[in-house]
């Protein structure tokens, strides 16, 4: 079953957003993101209306926006931000 594990990749801006956060928040977010490798569409995931492949998970007051590339078995993390900021461009 390890063959169907997804690879997690980060957009540079998402990695930068994650590094700016305090350590406990980083740990919680990273644990949730790592879980996406096994279950890219967990319970509670929201599919974003703007795109066919964009999803959002909630981790406390933070949101992780990501794209699932099923053909390549990749989860691409696009945004990591507080809920009030995550959808702003």
C-alpha positions as CSV (number, residue, x, y, z in Angstrom):
1,X,0.0,0.0,0.0
2,X,3.0,2.3,0.3
3,X,2.9,2.7,-3.5
4,X,-0.2,4.9,-3.2
5,X,1.3,7.3,-0.8
6,X,1.4,10.9,-2.1
7,X,4.5,13.0,-2.1
8,X,4.1,16.4,-0.4
9,X,5.6,19.4,-2.1
10,X,5.4,23.1,-1.2
11,X,5.2,26.2,-3.3
12,X,8.0,28.5,-2.1
13,X,5.6,31.1,-0.7
14,X,3.7,28.4,1.3
15,X,7.0,27.2,2.8
16,X,7.9,30.8,3.7
17,X,4.4,31.4,5.3
18,X,4.9,28.2,7.4
19,X,8.4,29.3,8.6
20,X,7.0,32.6,9.9
21,X,4.7,30.9,12.4
22,X,5.5,30.0,16.0
23,X,6.9,26.4,16.6
24,X,3.7,24.9,18.2
25,X,1.6,26.1,15.3
26,X,4.2,24.9,12.8
27,X,4.1,21.4,14.4
28,X,0.3,21.2,14.2
29,X,0.2,22.3,10.6
30,X,3.1,20.0,9.5
31,X,1.4,17.0,11.2
32,X,-1.8,17.8,9.3
33,X,0.1,18.3,6.0
34,X,2.0,15.0,6.5
35,X,-1.3,13.2,7.0
36,X,-2.3,14.4,3.5
37,X,0.4,12.0,2.0
38,X,-1.7,9.1,3.2
39,X,-5.2,10.6,2.9
40,X,-5.2,13.6,0.5
41,X,-9.0,14.0,1.0
42,X,-9.5,13.6,4.7
43,X,-12.8,14.1,6.5
44,X,-13.6,17.8,6.8
45,X,-11.8,18.7,3.6
46,X,-13.4,21.5,1.6
47,X,-13.2,21.6,-2.2
48,X,-12.7,25.2,-3.3
49,X,-15.2,26.4,-5.8
50,X,-12.7,28.4,-7.8
51,X,-10.9,25.3,-9.2
52,X,-11.4,21.6,-9.8
53,X,-8.2,20.5,-8.0
54,X,-8.0,22.9,-5.0
55,X,-8.8,21.8,-1.5
56,X,-8.6,23.3,2.0
57,X,-8.2,21.8,5.4
58,X,-8.7,23.6,8.7
59,X,-6.1,23.3,11.5
60,X,-7.3,25.5,14.3
61,X,-7.5,29.1,13.1
62,X,-5.2,28.3,10.1
63,X,-6.0,27.0,6.7
64,X,-3.9,24.9,4.3
65,X,-4.9,25.3,0.6
66,X,-3.5,22.6,-1.6
67,X,-3.8,21.0,-5.0
68,X,-4.0,17.2,-5.5
69,X,-2.2,15.9,-8.6
70,X,-3.6,12.4,-8.7
71,X,-1.8,11.4,-11.9
72,X,1.6,12.1,-10.2
73,X,0.6,11.2,-6.6
74,X,1.6,14.7,-5.5
75,X,0.0,17.0,-3.0
76,X,1.1,20.6,-3.7
77,X,0.7,22.9,-0.7
78,X,-0.1,26.4,-2.1
79,X,-1.0,28.5,0.9
80,X,-0.7,28.3,4.7
81,X,-2.2,31.2,6.5
82,X,-4.6,32.4,9.2
83,X,-8.2,32.0,8.2
84,X,-8.7,35.8,7.9
85,X,-5.8,36.0,5.3
86,X,-5.8,32.8,3.4
87,X,-8.1,33.7,0.6
88,X,-6.6,37.2,0.0
89,X,-4.2,37.5,-3.0
